[in-house]
Amino acid sequence: MFGIGTGELIVILLIAIIILGPNEIPKIARTIGRGMRELERAKDELKKNIEFDDDSFEEIKSELDKTAREIKSPKISDGKNDFKSSI
């Protein structure tokens, strides 16, 4: 976990208890837990938005590919209805 060993974690907790007091540690732990959950929710929401946008881009790409194929191989017509006269 973050490159911290068990001994180092115990020293950090002891210092926190000395500085903050035993009554404040649970409050701080709850606050940190809530913050971590909120970050996790934000990450999941962002991931969903990115995946949604990726799907939208795939649809747009397929439509552009279809249009490009139609432009490259136009249908042969008799020329009668290609252009309408504006007069």
C-alpha positions in Angstrom: 0.0 0.0 0.0 1.8 3.1 -1.3 5.1 1.5 -0.5 4.6 1.8 3.3 5.6 -1.2 5.4 3.8 -2.4 8.5 6.4 -0.9 10.9 6.1 2.5 9.2 2.4 2.4 9.3 2.4 1.7 13.1 4.8 4.6 13.6 2.5 6.9 11.6 -0.6 5.8 13.6 1.2 6.3 16.9 2.2 9.8 15.9 -1.3 10.5 14.7 -2.7 9.3 18.1 -0.3 11.5 20.0 -0.9 14.6 17.9 -4.7 14.3 17.3 -5.8 12.3 20.3 -7.6 9.0 20.4 -11.1 10.7 20.1 -10.3 12.4 16.8 -8.9 9.4 14.9 -12.3 7.8 14.2 -13.7 11.1 12.9 -10.7 11.6 10.7 -10.9 8.0 9.4 -14.6 8.5 8.6 -13.9 11.7 6.7 -11.1 10.1 4.8 -13.3 7.1 4.0 -16.1 9.4 2.7 -13.5 11.3 0.6 -12.2 8.1 -0.9 -15.7 6.9 -1.8 -16.5 10.2 -3.4 -13.3 10.0 -5.5 -14.2 6.5 -6.5 -17.7 7.6 -7.6 -16.3 10.5 -9.6 -13.8 8.1 -11.2 -16.6 5.7 -12.1 -18.7 8.4 -13.5 -15.9 9.8 -15.6 -15.1 6.3 -16.9 -18.7 5.8 -17.9 -18.7 9.2 -19.8 -15.5 8.3 -21.6 -16.9 4.9 -22.6 -20.1 6.6 -23.8 -18.2 9.1 -25.8 -16.1 6.3 -27.3 -19.3 4.5 -28.4 -20.6 7.7 -30.0 -17.4 8.2 -31.9 -17.6 4.6 -33.2 -21.1 5.4 -34.6 -19.9 8.6 -36.2 -16.9 6.9 -37.7 -19.0 4.1 -39.2 -21.4 6.7 -40.7 -18.4 8.7 -42.2 -16.9 5.5 -43.6 -20.3 4.6 -45.2 -20.5 8.1 -46.7 -16.9 8.0 -48.0 -17.6 4.6 -49.7 -20.7 6.1 -51.3 -18.7 9.1 -52.6 -15.9 6.9 -54.0 -18.4 4.7 -55.9 -21.3 6.9 -57.0 -24.3 5.3 -58.6 -24.5 5.6 -62.3 -27.6 7.4 -63.4 -29.1 8.4 -66.7 -28.5 12.1 -66.0 -32.1 13.1 -66.4 -32.8 13.8 -62.7 -29.3 14.8 -61.6 -29.9 18.5 -61.6 -33.1 20.5 -61.4 -33.2 23.7 -63.3 -33.9 26.8 -61.3 -35.5 28.6 -64.2 
